[in-house]
Amino acid sequence: MLKTDINFVNLQNDTVFSLDSKQKITPDTKINPKKATIASRLCFNDIVTHSFKLEKKYSPSELAIAVELKMYEDLGLDIQKEYKISHIQKHTDIENILLIEAFAFDKKNVQQKYAQTLKNIKYLDFLVIPPLVFETLYVNDKIEKGNDVFVYIAENEAFLTFYKDGTYLSSKKIKSLNEMIKDLESKNIRITLDDLKEILAKKGVDKEKYTLLEYEIYDYVSTTFEKIFSTIKNLALHNRNIYNFTKLDNIYVKVANASVVNLYTLIQEHIEGVKLYPLNLFKEYENLDFIDILSAYFVQDKIKIDDNTLNATFYKKKIPFLKTEVGKFSIVASFSMLLILSYPIYNQIKLTKLNQANQKLQERILQLSQSTKILQKKHKKIKRQIASLKKQKNDISKKFVKLQNITDTLLSLKSQDAKYTNILLTVNSLLQKYALSVDKVIQSAEKSLDLELYSTKNRRDTIALFMKDLLALGYTKVYSNEIKLDDDNYKSIITIKR
């Protein structure tokens, strides 16, 4: 079990703070792996999130593989890359269905992005997925459980996340402060990060606090927060249908290190009756990232209950050889060798190496097995697509043959007698009028044609109306065989004579 004292490392700037077993925070500490758990978190932008349903038929190990396959299949993840995939199960009243939310990130990309910090700390005992950390506010009685939304906006990341009775439901990316600055620059408004923080803290979305020359900034700020609240409203409706999220009670907002002026008034215009609270916890630690602090508490919570299921770390501490199964085996084998002096040292070393190689091969087999299942699914999908395209090709070929036969018949009739031309023009006009199509045209006798028709609008009466109009135009004979339903279309052979 990991230690409850936490050394938390910010991967972006390499700063470290500690959270001890009595929940005392000490900034600017040094890493002490012998006494503390080394923890950190990803940025929201590092992860890909996906929600989906699965049948309740998997064992825990099978479910992990099924989740990975679903992520590769639905999101089109590159099978040549190595991803770390974690997941949570959400409560649902639907029988035989699991609601899953999975989180994936490219290990190589994360390693490259935070290479310097990872090089300095050597390993991470616990790596946190950021939208899940608000759970610790309920666990440590910082806020009461309800139907809540947390809005977090910082310099380089921003997201909102829904909780119901202290349990995570969903999350979504929104604009960070630096993204807002880029938007303003595209409007030829140049302000610094500090300027934007000051504007939000002192003027916010209160139009009266802006000068006439600043109205464009006000318009952008108010529009941005209106979009955020509109997103919250839409997601609340979605969560109501799926998770019985009956009513949104509270919205907790953390924007940099200050409150946004007049935000409550703006919220009421979009979501009536909801309560707004600024997240002003840990104000004495303004130099520490708010989500970093929550992440440290979150890790401590999980260690106390020995829950490692939401640990996304891939940067693990290397286990000393003598503590591995192979190492333990080597010790026993070596001791036995000394006792009975019957096994040559060479064979023992070779056996150890073979065991190590076997362990690596087992890991590789597991990776290949997962990749094979992904490729098999893709292969089946491509085979279905090919079969569908072949069927389409055959249908088109049949239609072409029919059209070729009709064309040959029409050309033959045109060359025999000019009167057929008038007949064909009349027939064509009525076919268009009643949305009828022709499969065959046959000259059954002199001045007599057999037309095999079908109704494209799935109406039986259009064929009868077609015949009625021909009689009204002076055709001496117009009659048909049975009008029958075939492949969702009414079909019949009509004989007409001029």
TAMORA-V256555 format. One record per backbone hydrogen bond with DSSP energy under -1.0 kcal/mol. NH is the residue of the N-H (numbers start at 1). CO is the residue of the C=O. If there is no record, write none. Layout:
<<NH CO> <NH CO>>
This chain:
<<6 19> <7 37> <8 17> <9 39> <10 15> <14 10> <17 8> <18 26> <19 6> <20 24> <23 20> <26 18> <29 16> <35 32> <36 32> <37 5> <39 7> <40 126> <42 128> <46 43> <47 44> <48 104> <50 102> <52 100> <54 98> <56 96> <57 55> <63 59> <64 60> <65 61> <66 62> <67 63> <68 64> <69 65> <70 66> <71 67> <72 68> <73 69> <74 70> <75 71> <81 78> <84 105> <86 103> <88 101> <90 99> <97 94> <98 54> <100 52> <101 88> <102 50> <103 86> <104 48> <105 84> <107 82> <110 106> <111 107> <112 108> <113 109> <114 110> <115 112> <118 114> <119 115> <120 116> <121 117> <122 118> <123 121> <124 315> <125 38> <126 38> <128 40> <132 129> <133 130> <135 132> <136 133> <137 134> <139 135> <140 136> <141 138> <142 137> <143 137> <148 146> <148 163> <149 250> <150 161> <151 252> <152 159> <153 254> <154 157> <159 152> <160 172> <161 150> <162 170> <163 148> <164 167> <165 146> <167 164> <169 162> <172 160> <174 158> <177 154> <178 155> <180 176> <181 177> <182 178> <183 179> <184 180> <185 181> <186 182> <188 185> <189 184> <196 192> <197 193> <198 194> <199 195> <200 196> <201 197> <202 198> <203 199> <204 199> <205 261> <206 203> <209 206> <210 207> <214 211> <215 212> <218 214> <219 215> <220 216> <221 217> <222 218> <223 219> <224 220> <225 221> <226 222> <227 223> <228 224> <229 225> <230 226> <231 227> <232 228> <233 229> <234 230> <235 231> <236 232> <237 233> <238 234> <239 235> <240 236> <241 237> <242 238> <243 239> <245 239> <246 244> <249 147> <250 147> <251 275> <252 149> <253 277> <254 151> <256 153> <258 255> <261 200> <263 260> <266 262> <267 263> <268 264> <270 267> <271 267> <274 271> <275 249> <277 251> <279 253> <280 278> <285 282> <288 285> <293 289> <294 290> <295 291> <296 292> <297 293> <298 294> <299 295> <300 296> <301 297> <302 298> <303 299> <304 300> <305 301> <306 303> <307 302> <311 308> <312 127> <316 314> <323 320> <324 321> <328 324> <329 325> <330 326> <331 327> <332 328> <333 329> <334 330> <335 331> <336 332> <337 333> <338 334> <339 335> <340 336> <341 337> <348 344> <349 345> <350 346> <351 347> <352 348> <353 349> <354 350> <355 351> <356 352> <357 353> <358 354> <359 355> <360 356> <361 357> <362 358> <363 359> <364 360> <365 361> <366 362> <367 363> <368 364> <369 365> <370 366> <371 367> <372 368> <373 369> <374 370> <375 371> <376 372> <377 373> <378 374> <379 375> <380 376> <381 377> <382 378> <383 379> <384 380> <385 381> <386 382> <387 383> <388 384> <389 385> <390 386> <391 387> <392 388> <393 389> <394 390> <395 391> <396 392> <397 393> <398 394> <399 395> <400 396> <401 397> <402 398> <403 399> <404 400> <405 401> <406 402> <407 403> <408 404> <409 405> <410 406> <411 407> <412 408> <413 409> <414 410> <415 411> <416 412> <417 413> <420 417> <423 419> <424 420> <425 421> <426 422> <427 423> <428 424> <429 425> <430 426> <431 427> <432 428> <433 429> <434 430> <436 431> <437 454> <439 452> <442 450> <444 442> <445 448> <448 445> <449 496> <450 442> <451 494> <452 440> <453 492> <454 437> <455 490> <456 435> <465 461> <466 462> <467 463> <468 464> <469 465> <470 466> <471 467> <472 468> <473 469> <474 471> <475 470> <477 497> <479 495> <481 493> <484 491> <486 489> <489 486> <491 484> <492 453> <494 451> <495 479> <496 449> <497 477> <498 447>>
